[in-house]
Amino acid sequence: MQITDLRSDTVTKPTPEMLQAMFAAQVGDDVYEEDPTINALEQKAAAMFGMEAGLFCPSGTMTNQIAIKAHTEPLTEVICDVTAHIYQYEGGGIMFNSAASVALVHGERGKMTPEQVEAHIRPDNIHYPPTRLVALENTCNKGGGAYYTLDEIVAISEVCKRHDIALHLDGARVFNALVASGDDGTSYGNYFDSISICLSKGLGAPVGSVLLGSKAFIKKSRRIRKVLGGGMRQAGYLAAAGLYALENNISRLQEDHRKAKAMEEVLLQADYVERVLPVETNIVIFQLNDRYKDAEFVAALAEQGIRASSFGPQMIRFVTHLDVSDEMQQHVLQVLHSLNKQQVEA
Ligand SMILES: Cc1ncc(COP(=O)(O)O)c(C=O)c1O
């Protein structure tokens, strides 16, 4: 049976063309900053976001955690949405790596307003940890792929600048946000002090994230990467996949968004669905009514060769990506339709 894996956009395998680019990579020792392919990737990624410099790392968790450590000192505070990956899914790393506390904002689908951010900034008072960093996520994973527009980012950045607080972006899926909004990422460098981008999500590379910022910030971050054991050697073979992804796999994200939207349309008609978070990019999160328990629903999909994630009580997540073919997409739509009660009884 052909398997359609909708658990995440991290499950993609490199294409023959990407593998060819990896084979052909020129490499060197990156701890000595002598890997030409890594240097090229870092420069290209930085230029794409109007930043001075980049740092290639094994994962998005590492780029986020390095950024948080570089921006904070122990006993200071980070502001983020309650659903943020840095808080929910990085193993408590903010506390462990940075000894910082977190002020949680209850935003809308993972997005905070400038007013909410400002309300969480601590006054200068001995009782409170000083606020050092605000972290946004674009797109918002747990928010069902909702994205911030550039205007919304500018407004939050103004609050941060006014209070002299750094602004970080967890941009694991920032390319999905840019493709969906039509915004130009090259101005992001004016608003963010650091950006983490992931190459191994929708862009289809097997490994890698890049942390972006000023030269001074990246110099500090390089030290922290070394401490965390993230200094790699001839990792240009991996960076080559990332370069290939940046050159070839961005505009096609629209295709993933179209597929997610088509799934949303079928789910909105389904008699087993309570609600669907409006689909904006490549993530579809929906809530089941009492016709199925979430585990039963995931099992029913698995019987038809479709893998999906349970995402909280009665919540299911699908993520579309470049390994979901048109044929697989048709199969998914048919199966979603067939799970309606009417169809089951027929
Ligand atoms: C929004 C977001 N940030 C960061 C990460 C972490 O990336 P990695 O799995 O490479 O550590 C993920 C992973 O899924 C993510 O969804």
The ligand as an SDF file (V2000), in Angstrom:
LIG
                    3D

 16 16  0  0  0  0  0  0  0  0999 V2000
    7.6390   26.2010   14.6760 C   0  0  0  0  0  0  0  0  0  0  0  0
    8.8030   25.2980   14.8980 C   0  0  0  0  0  0  0  0  0  0  0  0
    9.9350   25.7900   15.4120 N   0  0  0  0  0  0  0  0  0  0  0  0
   11.0130   25.0240   15.6120 C   0  0  0  0  0  0  0  0  0  0  0  0
   11.0050   23.6910   15.2980 C   0  0  0  0  0  0  0  0  0  0  0  0
   12.2150   22.8650   15.6230 C   0  0  0  0  0  0  0  0  0  0  0  0
   12.8480   22.3400   14.5440 O   0  0  0  0  0  0  0  0  0  0  0  0
   13.7520   21.0180   14.6670 P   0  0  0  0  0  0  0  0  0  0  0  0
   12.8140   19.8690   14.6210 O   0  0  0  0  0  0  0  0  0  0  0  0
   14.6520   21.1230   13.4840 O   0  0  0  0  0  0  0  0  0  0  0  0
   14.5000   21.1020   15.9640 O   0  0  0  0  0  0  0  0  0  0  0  0
    9.8400   23.1140   14.7660 C   0  0  0  0  0  0  0  0  0  0  0  0
    9.8160   21.6770   14.4270 C   0  0  0  0  0  0  0  0  0  0  0  0
    8.8400   21.1250   13.9730 O   0  0  0  0  0  0  0  0  0  0  0  0
    8.7160   23.9390   14.5550 C   0  0  0  0  0  0  0  0  0  0  0  0
    7.5720   23.4490   14.0670 O   0  0  0  0  0  0  0  0  0  0  0  0
  1  2  1  0
  2  3  1  0
  2 15  2  0
  3  4  2  0
  4  5  1  0
  5  6  1  0
  5 12  2  0
  6  7  1  0
  7  8  1  0
  8  9  2  0
  8 10  1  0
  8 11  1  0
 12 13  1  0
 12 15  1  0
 13 14  2  0
 15 16  1  0
M  END
$$$$
